[in-house]
Amino acid sequence: MRASTLNTLLAVTSVLALVAACSIGSVAIPVERLLAALVGTDSASDVIVVWHIRLPRALAAYLVGASLAASGAALQGLLRNPLAEPGVLGVSACAALGASAVILWGAATSPWAIPIAAVTGALTATALIAAAAVNTRSILTLILVGVGLSSFAGALMSLMLNLAPHPFSLADLISWTLGSVANRSLPDIAFAAPFLLVAAVFLTVARSGLAVLTLGEEAATTAGVNLLRLRLLVIFGAGLATGASVALAGAIGFVGIIAPHLIRPLVHHDPGRSLFPSALLGGLLLVLADIGVRVMPGSVELKLGVVAALLGAPVFVLIVLRRRGV
């Protein structure tokens, strides 16, 4: 399939999913009323529901899914490991740890405090993974480093939950751990947007280098690729995107590995060409998952991160078994 055709198909499907997310809910809003609400010519109640509740939630889910999927595709290309992604390698957990530490210590006096803490945690974990990738070619070693980071971040998160001074802090920490885009607003998206924009620029610049890197580091160097620059672009791009995503929605895993895995065969396993369609598919998948969360019967709404893990973990196991020929 041609890249332009694939991207167009995913883009159109994404728009339809966003429209569905704004229309579907406890009270359905027909498409004609939805369009009128978007331009502010419909009833005040529809305008409030669309602009203050459903549209911000749908956009947050799409941006988070797109960011995590693009980060996963870039990390897979850099590490030449199709099992790499921010969640599996501990980047998401470390980002959530940074954000949770700010919440626990009451330092979130600025709206930038939580995003900066999440980005710092993500960058730290990504740098450790990149350092491990330089010193080993073993996929198992990289996965074990990621498991170790996730376990350590999880242990510190458990410690924070244990030390939470009052129920409000405890509820916020649990929300970050489980992941959700409920109650997100357009200002929340605006705070994360600069980080996501810079990350998109870094990953876009790294595209051509990732394509050449599939031939091996020696061949890439011979072709004129600056490996250090490429690593830094991917590290900072994936770290910024993951940190901003965690700041916006908490820890949500497996999107970053599932979307690139589905896209890769369609772009002839070229990691550079997989970045954009992976982002489109990741956003689409997370919007659809959030629609499922909202319409699922029950008095308590499931967290988006829980649903993503329930759906993504079995697929991840299948990918591992297929790669090992089991």
Contacts in CASP RR format, 6 or more apart in sequence:
PFRMAT RR
TARGET T0000
AUTHOR 0000-0000-0000
METHOD contacts of the structure
MODEL  1
MRASTLNTLLAVTSVLALVAACSIGSVAIPVERLLAALVGTDSASDVIVV
WHIRLPRALAAYLVGASLAASGAALQGLLRNPLAEPGVLGVSACAALGAS
AVILWGAATSPWAIPIAAVTGALTATALIAAAAVNTRSILTLILVGVGLS
SFAGALMSLMLNLAPHPFSLADLISWTLGSVANRSLPDIAFAAPFLLVAA
VFLTVARSGLAVLTLGEEAATTAGVNLLRLRLLVIFGAGLATGASVALAG
AIGFVGIIAPHLIRPLVHHDPGRSLFPSALLGGLLLVLADIGVRVMPGSV
ELKLGVVAALLGAPVFVLIVLRRRGV
1 266 0 8 1.000
3 267 0 8 1.000
3 273 0 8 1.000
3 277 0 8 1.000
6 263 0 8 1.000
6 266 0 8 1.000
6 267 0 8 1.000
6 277 0 8 1.000
7 276 0 8 1.000
7 277 0 8 1.000
7 280 0 8 1.000
10 277 0 8 1.000
10 280 0 8 1.000
10 281 0 8 1.000
10 284 0 8 1.000
11 280 0 8 1.000
13 284 0 8 1.000
14 62 0 8 1.000
14 280 0 8 1.000
14 283 0 8 1.000
14 284 0 8 1.000
14 287 0 8 1.000
17 62 0 8 1.000
17 284 0 8 1.000
17 287 0 8 1.000
17 288 0 8 1.000
17 291 0 8 1.000
18 58 0 8 1.000
18 59 0 8 1.000
18 62 0 8 1.000
18 287 0 8 1.000
19 31 0 8 1.000
19 34 0 8 1.000
20 291 0 8 1.000
21 54 0 8 1.000
21 57 0 8 1.000
21 58 0 8 1.000
21 61 0 8 1.000
21 287 0 8 1.000
21 290 0 8 1.000
21 291 0 8 1.000
22 29 0 8 1.000
22 34 0 8 1.000
22 38 0 8 1.000
22 50 0 8 1.000
22 54 0 8 1.000
22 55 0 8 1.000
22 58 0 8 1.000
23 29 0 8 1.000
23 30 0 8 1.000
23 31 0 8 1.000
23 34 0 8 1.000
24 291 0 8 1.000
24 294 0 8 1.000
24 295 0 8 1.000
25 54 0 8 1.000
25 294 0 8 1.000
25 295 0 8 1.000
27 49 0 8 1.000
29 37 0 8 1.000
29 46 0 8 1.000
29 49 0 8 1.000
29 50 0 8 1.000
33 42 0 8 1.000
33 46 0 8 1.000
34 46 0 8 1.000
34 50 0 8 1.000
36 42 0 8 1.000
36 46 0 8 1.000
37 43 0 8 1.000
37 46 0 8 1.000
37 47 0 8 1.000
37 49 0 8 1.000
37 50 0 8 1.000
37 51 0 8 1.000
38 50 0 8 1.000
38 51 0 8 1.000
38 55 0 8 1.000
40 47 0 8 1.000
51 186 0 8 1.000
52 185 0 8 1.000
55 186 0 8 1.000
56 184 0 8 1.000
56 185 0 8 1.000
56 186 0 8 1.000
56 188 0 8 1.000
56 189 0 8 1.000
57 181 0 8 1.000
57 182 0 8 1.000
57 183 0 8 1.000
57 184 0 8 1.000
57 290 0 8 1.000
58 287 0 8 1.000
58 290 0 8 1.000
59 186 0 8 1.000
59 189 0 8 1.000
60 181 0 8 1.000
60 184 0 8 1.000
60 188 0 8 1.000
60 189 0 8 1.000
60 248 0 8 1.000
60 249 0 8 1.000
61 181 0 8 1.000
61 249 0 8 1.000
61 283 0 8 1.000
61 286 0 8 1.000
61 287 0 8 1.000
61 289 0 8 1.000
61 290 0 8 1.000
61 304 0 8 1.000
62 283 0 8 1.000
62 284 0 8 1.000
62 286 0 8 1.000
62 287 0 8 1.000
63 189 0 8 1.000
63 192 0 8 1.000
63 196 0 8 1.000
63 245 0 8 1.000
63 248 0 8 1.000
63 283 0 8 1.000
64 181 0 8 1.000
64 245 0 8 1.000
64 248 0 8 1.000
64 249 0 8 1.000
64 252 0 8 1.000
64 255 0 8 1.000
64 283 0 8 1.000
64 286 0 8 1.000
65 245 0 8 1.000
65 252 0 8 1.000
65 255 0 8 1.000
65 256 0 8 1.000
65 259 0 8 1.000
65 279 0 8 1.000
65 282 0 8 1.000
65 283 0 8 1.000
65 285 0 8 1.000
65 286 0 8 1.000
66 279 0 8 1.000
66 280 0 8 1.000
66 282 0 8 1.000
66 283 0 8 1.000
67 196 0 8 1.000
67 199 0 8 1.000
67 241 0 8 1.000
67 242 0 8 1.000
67 244 0 8 1.000
67 245 0 8 1.000
67 279 0 8 1.000
68 85 0 8 1.000
68 86 0 8 1.000
68 87 0 8 1.000
68 92 0 8 1.000
68 241 0 8 1.000
68 242 0 8 1.000
68 245 0 8 1.000
68 252 0 8 1.000
68 253 0 8 1.000
68 255 0 8 1.000
68 256 0 8 1.000
68 282 0 8 1.000
68 286 0 8 1.000
69 255 0 8 1.000
69 256 0 8 1.000
69 259 0 8 1.000
69 260 0 8 1.000
69 278 0 8 1.000
69 279 0 8 1.000
69 281 0 8 1.000
69 282 0 8 1.000
69 283 0 8 1.000
69 285 0 8 1.000
70 199 0 8 1.000
70 200 0 8 1.000
70 203 0 8 1.000
70 241 0 8 1.000
70 275 0 8 1.000
70 276 0 8 1.000
70 278 0 8 1.000
70 279 0 8 1.000
71 85 0 8 1.000
71 86 0 8 1.000
71 91 0 8 1.000
71 199 0 8 1.000
71 203 0 8 1.000
71 237 0 8 1.000
71 238 0 8 1.000
71 239 0 8 1.000
71 241 0 8 1.000
71 242 0 8 1.000
71 256 0 8 1.000
72 84 0 8 1.000
72 85 0 8 1.000
72 86 0 8 1.000
72 238 0 8 1.000
72 256 0 8 1.000
72 257 0 8 1.000
72 260 0 8 1.000
72 278 0 8 1.000
73 256 0 8 1.000
73 259 0 8 1.000
73 260 0 8 1.000
73 263 0 8 1.000
73 271 0 8 1.000
73 272 0 8 1.000
73 274 0 8 1.000
73 275 0 8 1.000
73 278 0 8 1.000
73 279 0 8 1.000
74 203 0 8 1.000
74 206 0 8 1.000
74 210 0 8 1.000
74 234 0 8 1.000
74 237 0 8 1.000
74 238 0 8 1.000
74 271 0 8 1.000
74 275 0 8 1.000
75 81 0 8 1.000
75 84 0 8 1.000
75 85 0 8 1.000
75 86 0 8 1.000
75 89 0 8 1.000
75 126 0 8 1.000
75 129 0 8 1.000
75 234 0 8 1.000
75 238 0 8 1.000
76 82 0 8 1.000
76 83 0 8 1.000
76 84 0 8 1.000
76 85 0 8 1.000
76 257 0 8 1.000
76 260 0 8 1.000
76 271 0 8 1.000
77 84 0 8 1.000
77 210 0 8 1.000
77 213 0 8 1.000
77 214 0 8 1.000
77 234 0 8 1.000
77 271 0 8 1.000
77 272 0 8 1.000
78 84 0 8 1.000
78 130 0 8 1.000
78 133 0 8 1.000
78 206 0 8 1.000
78 210 0 8 1.000
78 213 0 8 1.000
78 230 0 8 1.000
78 231 0 8 1.000
78 234 0 8 1.000
78 235 0 8 1.000
79 129 0 8 1.000
79 133 0 8 1.000
79 142 0 8 1.000
80 213 0 8 1.000
80 214 0 8 1.000
80 216 0 8 1.000
81 133 0 8 1.000
81 139 0 8 1.000
81 142 0 8 1.000
82 257 0 8 1.000
82 260 0 8 1.000
82 261 0 8 1.000
82 264 0 8 1.000
82 319 0 8 1.000
82 323 0 8 1.000
83 139 0 8 1.000
83 143 0 8 1.000
83 257 0 8 1.000
83 316 0 8 1.000
83 319 0 8 1.000
83 320 0 8 1.000
83 323 0 8 1.000
84 129 0 8 1.000
84 142 0 8 1.000
84 257 0 8 1.000
85 253 0 8 1.000
85 254 0 8 1.000
85 255 0 8 1.000
85 256 0 8 1.000
85 257 0 8 1.000
85 260 0 8 1.000
86 92 0 8 1.000
86 95 0 8 1.000
86 122 0 8 1.000
86 126 0 8 1.000
86 238 0 8 1.000
86 239 0 8 1.000
86 242 0 8 1.000
86 253 0 8 1.000
86 256 0 8 1.000
87 93 0 8 1.000
87 150 0 8 1.000
87 251 0 8 1.000
87 253 0 8 1.000
87 254 0 8 1.000
87 256 0 8 1.000
87 257 0 8 1.000
88 143 0 8 1.000
88 146 0 8 1.000
88 150 0 8 1.000
88 253 0 8 1.000
88 254 0 8 1.000
88 257 0 8 1.000
88 316 0 8 1.000
89 125 0 8 1.000
89 126 0 8 1.000
89 129 0 8 1.000
89 142 0 8 1.000
89 143 0 8 1.000
89 145 0 8 1.000
89 146 0 8 1.000
89 149 0 8 1.000
89 150 0 8 1.000
90 125 0 8 1.000
90 129 0 8 1.000
90 146 0 8 1.000
90 148 0 8 1.000
90 149 0 8 1.000
90 150 0 8 1.000
90 153 0 8 1.000
91 122 0 8 1.000
91 125 0 8 1.000
91 126 0 8 1.000
91 129 0 8 1.000
91 149 0 8 1.000
91 238 0 8 1.000
91 239 0 8 1.000
91 242 0 8 1.000
92 122 0 8 1.000
92 242 0 8 1.000
92 245 0 8 1.000
92 246 0 8 1.000
92 251 0 8 1.000
92 252 0 8 1.000
92 253 0 8 1.000
93 125 0 8 1.000
93 149 0 8 1.000
93 150 0 8 1.000
93 153 0 8 1.000
93 154 0 8 1.000
93 157 0 8 1.000
93 251 0 8 1.000
94 121 0 8 1.000
94 122 0 8 1.000
94 124 0 8 1.000
94 125 0 8 1.000
94 149 0 8 1.000
94 153 0 8 1.000
95 118 0 8 1.000
95 119 0 8 1.000
95 121 0 8 1.000
95 122 0 8 1.000
95 125 0 8 1.000
95 239 0 8 1.000
95 242 0 8 1.000
95 243 0 8 1.000
95 245 0 8 1.000
95 246 0 8 1.000
95 247 0 8 1.000
95 250 0 8 1.000
95 251 0 8 1.000
96 118 0 8 1.000
96 153 0 8 1.000
96 157 0 8 1.000
96 176 0 8 1.000
96 177 0 8 1.000
96 246 0 8 1.000
96 250 0 8 1.000
96 251 0 8 1.000
97 121 0 8 1.000
97 153 0 8 1.000
97 154 0 8 1.000
97 156 0 8 1.000
97 157 0 8 1.000
98 117 0 8 1.000
98 118 0 8 1.000
98 120 0 8 1.000
98 121 0 8 1.000
99 114 0 8 1.000
99 115 0 8 1.000
99 117 0 8 1.000
99 118 0 8 1.000
99 176 0 8 1.000
99 246 0 8 1.000
99 247 0 8 1.000
99 250 0 8 1.000
100 157 0 8 1.000
100 160 0 8 1.000
100 172 0 8 1.000
100 173 0 8 1.000
100 176 0 8 1.000
100 177 0 8 1.000
101 117 0 8 1.000
101 160 0 8 1.000
102 108 0 8 1.000
102 113 0 8 1.000
102 114 0 8 1.000
102 117 0 8 1.000
103 114 0 8 1.000
103 169 0 8 1.000
103 172 0 8 1.000
103 173 0 8 1.000
103 176 0 8 1.000
104 160 0 8 1.000
104 163 0 8 1.000
104 164 0 8 1.000
104 165 0 8 1.000
104 169 0 8 1.000
104 173 0 8 1.000
107 113 0 8 1.000
108 114 0 8 1.000
111 187 0 8 1.000
111 191 0 8 1.000
112 191 0 8 1.000
114 247 0 8 1.000
115 191 0 8 1.000
115 192 0 8 1.000
115 195 0 8 1.000
115 243 0 8 1.000
115 244 0 8 1.000
115 247 0 8 1.000
117 247 0 8 1.000
118 243 0 8 1.000
118 244 0 8 1.000
118 246 0 8 1.000
118 247 0 8 1.000
119 195 0 8 1.000
119 239 0 8 1.000
119 240 0 8 1.000
119 243 0 8 1.000
119 244 0 8 1.000
119 247 0 8 1.000
121 243 0 8 1.000
122 238 0 8 1.000
122 239 0 8 1.000
122 240 0 8 1.000
122 242 0 8 1.000
122 243 0 8 1.000
122 246 0 8 1.000
123 235 0 8 1.000
123 236 0 8 1.000
123 239 0 8 1.000
123 240 0 8 1.000
123 243 0 8 1.000
125 149 0 8 1.000
125 153 0 8 1.000
126 235 0 8 1.000
126 238 0 8 1.000
126 239 0 8 1.000
126 242 0 8 1.000
127 235 0 8 1.000
128 145 0 8 1.000
128 149 0 8 1.000
129 142 0 8 1.000
129 145 0 8 1.000
129 146 0 8 1.000
129 149 0 8 1.000
130 231 0 8 1.000
130 234 0 8 1.000
130 235 0 8 1.000
132 141 0 8 1.000
132 142 0 8 1.000
132 145 0 8 1.000
133 142 0 8 1.000
134 231 0 8 1.000
136 142 0 8 1.000
157 173 0 8 1.000
157 177 0 8 1.000
160 173 0 8 1.000
161 170 0 8 1.000
161 173 0 8 1.000
161 174 0 8 1.000
164 170 0 8 1.000
164 173 0 8 1.000
175 250 0 8 1.000
175 303 0 8 1.000
176 246 0 8 1.000
176 250 0 8 1.000
176 251 0 8 1.000
177 250 0 8 1.000
177 251 0 8 1.000
178 250 0 8 1.000
178 251 0 8 1.000
178 303 0 8 1.000
178 305 0 8 1.000
178 306 0 8 1.000
179 249 0 8 1.000
179 250 0 8 1.000
179 251 0 8 1.000
179 252 0 8 1.000
179 303 0 8 1.000
179 304 0 8 1.000
179 305 0 8 1.000
179 306 0 8 1.000
180 249 0 8 1.000
180 250 0 8 1.000
180 303 0 8 1.000
180 304 0 8 1.000
180 305 0 8 1.000
181 248 0 8 1.000
181 249 0 8 1.000
181 290 0 8 1.000
181 304 0 8 1.000
182 301 0 8 1.000
182 304 0 8 1.000
184 248 0 8 1.000
184 249 0 8 1.000
188 248 0 8 1.000
189 248 0 8 1.000
191 247 0 8 1.000
192 244 0 8 1.000
192 245 0 8 1.000
192 247 0 8 1.000
192 248 0 8 1.000
195 240 0 8 1.000
195 241 0 8 1.000
195 243 0 8 1.000
195 244 0 8 1.000
195 247 0 8 1.000
196 240 0 8 1.000
196 241 0 8 1.000
196 244 0 8 1.000
196 245 0 8 1.000
198 237 0 8 1.000
198 240 0 8 1.000
199 236 0 8 1.000
199 237 0 8 1.000
199 238 0 8 1.000
199 239 0 8 1.000
199 240 0 8 1.000
199 241 0 8 1.000
199 244 0 8 1.000
200 241 0 8 1.000
202 233 0 8 1.000
202 234 0 8 1.000
202 236 0 8 1.000
202 237 0 8 1.000
202 240 0 8 1.000
203 233 0 8 1.000
203 234 0 8 1.000
203 237 0 8 1.000
203 238 0 8 1.000
203 241 0 8 1.000
203 275 0 8 1.000
204 275 0 8 1.000
205 233 0 8 1.000
206 230 0 8 1.000
206 233 0 8 1.000
206 234 0 8 1.000
206 237 0 8 1.000
207 272 0 8 1.000
207 273 0 8 1.000
207 275 0 8 1.000
208 272 0 8 1.000
209 220 0 8 1.000
209 225 0 8 1.000
209 230 0 8 1.000
209 272 0 8 1.000
210 230 0 8 1.000
210 234 0 8 1.000
210 271 0 8 1.000
210 272 0 8 1.000
210 275 0 8 1.000
211 270 0 8 1.000
211 271 0 8 1.000
211 272 0 8 1.000
211 273 0 8 1.000
212 219 0 8 1.000
212 220 0 8 1.000
212 223 0 8 1.000
212 224 0 8 1.000
212 225 0 8 1.000
213 220 0 8 1.000
213 225 0 8 1.000
213 227 0 8 1.000
213 230 0 8 1.000
213 271 0 8 1.000
214 269 0 8 1.000
214 270 0 8 1.000
214 271 0 8 1.000
215 223 0 8 1.000
217 227 0 8 1.000
220 227 0 8 1.000
220 230 0 8 1.000
221 227 0 8 1.000
245 252 0 8 1.000
249 304 0 8 1.000
250 305 0 8 1.000
251 305 0 8 1.000
252 286 0 8 1.000
252 304 0 8 1.000
252 305 0 8 1.000
252 308 0 8 1.000
253 305 0 8 1.000
253 308 0 8 1.000
253 309 0 8 1.000
253 312 0 8 1.000
254 308 0 8 1.000
254 309 0 8 1.000
254 311 0 8 1.000
254 312 0 8 1.000
254 313 0 8 1.000
254 315 0 8 1.000
254 316 0 8 1.000
255 282 0 8 1.000
255 283 0 8 1.000
255 285 0 8 1.000
255 286 0 8 1.000
255 308 0 8 1.000
256 278 0 8 1.000
256 282 0 8 1.000
257 316 0 8 1.000
257 319 0 8 1.000
258 282 0 8 1.000
258 285 0 8 1.000
258 312 0 8 1.000
258 315 0 8 1.000
258 316 0 8 1.000
259 278 0 8 1.000
259 279 0 8 1.000
259 281 0 8 1.000
259 282 0 8 1.000
259 283 0 8 1.000
259 285 0 8 1.000
260 274 0 8 1.000
260 278 0 8 1.000
261 315 0 8 1.000
261 319 0 8 1.000
262 281 0 8 1.000
263 274 0 8 1.000
263 277 0 8 1.000
263 278 0 8 1.000
263 281 0 8 1.000
264 271 0 8 1.000
264 274 0 8 1.000
266 277 0 8 1.000
267 273 0 8 1.000
267 274 0 8 1.000
267 277 0 8 1.000
286 304 0 8 1.000
286 308 0 8 1.000
289 304 0 8 1.000
289 307 0 8 1.000
289 308 0 8 1.000
289 311 0 8 1.000
290 304 0 8 1.000
292 307 0 8 1.000
293 301 0 8 1.000
293 302 0 8 1.000
293 303 0 8 1.000
293 304 0 8 1.000
293 307 0 8 1.000
294 301 0 8 1.000
296 302 0 8 1.000
END
